[in-house]
Amino acid sequence: MGGKKTRITNHIRRIRLARTDLTQVELARRVGATRQTIISIEAQKYAPSLELAFRIAYVLGEPIDEVFDFDPSDL
């Protein structure tokens, strides 16, 4: 596989701010990550592990495919 990297994007910040009153600190605590990790994920700079992605979706109360998008156009 060459060329562009496949992108995994997320809607964590939008969901966190619109539907819950979770801070980045509280989300990080509840999913077992650091605030810096949550900041990086929300900024699209870091794709979480599959387990962390599921934890985040669970804490936000959303199906994983509502929180994360996968662009398969490079496959």
HUUR-V252812 format. One record per residue. BURIAL is 1 if it has 9 or more other ideal C-beta (glycine too) atoms within 8 Angstrom, else 0. D_FIRST is the distance of its C-alpha to the first C-alpha in Angstrom with 2 decimals. Layout:
BURIAL&D_FIRST, BURIAL&D_FIRST
This chain:
0&0.00, 0&3.76, 0&7.00, 0&8.96, 0&9.06, 1&10.16, 0&13.90, 1&16.54, 0&19.91, 1&23.37, 1&26.97, 1&28.69, 0&30.97, 0&32.13, 1&32.91, 1&34.47, 0&36.74, 0&37.63, 0&38.23, 1&39.17, 0&40.99, 1&38.54, 0&38.09, 1&34.97, 0&37.11, 0&38.18, 1&34.74, 1&33.48, 0&36.51, 1&36.13, 1&32.47, 0&32.95, 0&30.99, 0&32.22, 0&33.04, 0&30.66, 1&27.77, 1&28.90, 1&29.23, 1&25.66, 1&24.30, 1&26.61, 0&25.56, 0&21.87, 0&21.25, 0&20.37, 0&18.90, 1&21.33, 0&20.93, 0&21.32, 0&24.93, 1&25.76, 1&24.34, 1&26.66, 1&29.52, 1&29.23, 1&29.25, 0&32.21, 1&34.19, 1&33.65, 0&34.83, 1&31.94, 0&29.43, 1&26.02, 0&24.60, 0&27.31, 1&26.34, 1&22.52, 0&20.23, 0&16.61, 1&14.84, 0&12.55, 0&12.23, 1&8.48, 0&8.14
